[in-house]
Amino acid sequence: MKVSQQASPQGTFLTITDAADPELTAAEVEASAASELRKLFDCLRLTPAQRRIADYLIENFAEAAFLSITDLADRVHVSQPAVTRFAAAAGFSGYPALREKLQAVALSTLNDSTGGADEVLGADRQASPRGTFIDVADAVRGQIEADPEMKELPPAADLMRDHEVSRGVVLRAFKVLQKEGAAEPVPGGRWRVVRPGERVDRRPLDERIADIIIKDGLEVGSIFPSASALCGRFGVSRPTVTKALGKLAATGLLSEGGQGKLRFVRALPNREGRS
């Protein structure tokens, strides 16, 4: 796989070509992709904040490619407009377009290093004395089956430590579980467990949070759950929850919040169209 920059009348874009060498190891494939991204970003004139964004994307592209603009800004400690300006500096119409290309890089890297779904499931378990992504996937699958209450996959850092593998190996294990329909990525770099026959609520977060008013029997004037409680309940990051709460405050359902300030229910949501 090779990532390059291509100029056109519409702007400058990333192009990805498949030039994978079957003899390359997974680590070499990842290193090659990171090197190509670094060459691309190094040729840009970036501000210090934009350079931090570029460095983060290069060093964590497999995970960062699936972050929302809010989560990426939070990870790098910059503003959301700074991320948007970085995307424009790289020749994209906005962050969504940049993220699509980064996702293509991440998924291409996974495919290059695993050889596709069939080869993943038939991989040689003795390829590494420390364990392979298949071993990690098997271990996590066992945890899912043993714990019916398990909602999220273990943190990548924990699996890296327990199995003595790299983050790339853990992400490939998560990809195997995703192909099996046992897990899926969610905002914030997390992965949620998907149970057979489970109905996944894919509505916007603010709509799901608004449903708490009805489900928990809250009335006008009731104290609404804190942002921390909502993070645990929905398995998302604090910035993501804060943004959703801001939308609900703007519509008049909740009072405005703030540091150490309680939120209250100001109106009941319309039950029509909610499930």
Secondary structure as UniProt FT lines:
FT   STRAND          2..8
FT   TURN            9..10
FT   STRAND          11..17
FT   TURN            22..23
FT   HELIX           26..42
FT   HELIX           48..59
FT   HELIX           61..64
FT   TURN            65..66
FT   HELIX           69..76
FT   HELIX           80..89
FT   TURN            90..91
FT   HELIX           95..114
FT   HELIX           117..121
FT   TURN            125..126
FT   TURN            129..130
FT   HELIX           133..146
FT   TURN            148..149
FT   HELIX           156..163
FT   HELIX           167..179
FT   TURN            180..181
FT   STRAND          183..186
FT   TURN            187..189
FT   STRAND          190..193
FT   TURN            196..197
FT   HELIX           205..215
FT   TURN            216..217
FT   TURN            220..221
FT   HELIX           227..234
FT   HELIX           238..251
FT   TURN            259..260
FT   STRAND          264..265
FT   TURN            272..273
//
